[in-house]
């Protein structure tokens, strides 16, 4: 099993969620996060004063899937979240050793 973590623009969340549901992904964890990469932040005016905004708002999706659907999920996220502009985000894929559903004690694929 793999854990897919995707950092995307907040306004793309609903589109990505719907697209993942269409390919059979039934659960995910979503967190509001802040960060920057090549974007390096930007300046904003507030009540006549200029402020540097270093950390930009993003959304982090965490999905655990079986190995056979990883590429399909990645393609789905990339196609849906992409705007073609800087700051579209990143996808990280890591190995998951074990998953346990607390309520039933089911493990691994059955627990996801």
C-alpha positions in Angstrom: 0.0 0.0 0.0 1.0 3.6 -0.6 0.2 6.9 1.0 -0.3 9.7 -1.5 0.0 13.2 -0.1 -1.0 16.0 -2.4 -0.5 19.7 -1.7 -2.9 21.7 -4.0 -4.5 25.1 -4.3 -7.6 25.4 -2.1 -10.0 26.2 -4.9 -9.2 22.9 -6.6 -10.2 20.7 -3.6 -13.8 20.0 -4.7 -12.8 19.2 -8.3 -10.0 16.8 -7.1 -12.3 15.2 -4.5 -15.0 14.5 -7.1 -12.5 13.2 -9.6 -11.0 10.8 -7.0 -14.5 9.6 -6.1 -15.2 8.9 -9.8 -12.2 6.5 -9.8 -13.3 4.7 -6.6 -11.4 6.5 -3.8 -13.8 6.4 -0.9 -11.8 8.2 1.9 -9.2 10.8 2.4 -8.0 13.3 5.0 -7.9 17.0 4.2 -5.9 19.6 6.1 -5.6 23.3 5.5 -1.9 24.1 5.4 0.4 27.0 4.6 3.7 26.9 2.7 5.8 28.1 -0.1 8.1 26.7 -2.7 9.3 28.5 -5.9 6.3 30.8 -5.5 8.2 32.6 -2.6 5.0 34.3 -1.3 3.8 37.8 -2.4 3.0 41.2 -1.0 -0.5 42.4 0.0 -2.0 45.8 0.9 -4.0 46.0 4.1 -5.3 49.3 5.3 -2.7 51.2 3.4 0.2 49.2 4.6 2.1 46.6 2.5 2.7 43.2 4.0 4.8 40.3 2.9 2.9 37.1 2.9 5.5 34.3 3.0 3.3 31.3 3.5 0.5 30.8 1.1 -2.7 28.9 1.9 -2.8 25.3 0.5 -4.8 22.1 1.0 -3.1 18.8 1.8 -4.8 15.6 0.8 -3.8 12.3 2.4 -5.0 9.1 0.7 -3.9 5.5 1.4 -4.5 3.2 -1.5 -3.5 -0.3 -2.7 -0.4 -0.4 -5.0 -2.5 -1.2 -8.1 -4.4 2.2 -8.1 -1.5 4.5 -7.2 -0.7 5.7 -10.7 -4.4 6.2 -11.5 -4.8 8.4 -8.4 -1.7 10.4 -9.2 -2.9 11.0 -12.8 -6.3 12.0 -11.6 -4.9 14.5 -9.1 -2.5 15.9 -11.7 -5.1 16.4 -14.3 -7.6 17.9 -12.0 -5.4 20.2 -9.8 -3.2 21.6 -12.6 -3.8 25.2 -13.6 -0.5 25.6 -15.5 0.6 28.4 -13.1 3.3 28.4 -10.4 2.1 27.0 -7.1 0.0 24.2 -8.4 1.5 21.9 -5.7 3.3 18.7 -5.2 2.5 15.0 -4.8 4.4 12.7 -2.5 4.1 8.9 -2.5 5.4 6.8 0.4 5.2 3.2 1.5 2.7 2.2 4.1 3.6 -0.8 6.2 0.4 -1.4 8.0 -3.1 -0.1 8.4 -5.5 -1.0 11.2 -9.2 0.0 11.4 -9.7 0.8 15.1 -13.4 -0.1 15.2 -13.2 -3.6 13.7 -9.5 -4.6 13.9 -9.4 -5.1 10.1 -5.9 -4.7 8.7 -4.3 -3.4 5.5 -6.5 -3.4 2.3 -9.6 -4.4 4.3 -9.0 -1.4 6.6 -8.7 1.1 3.9 
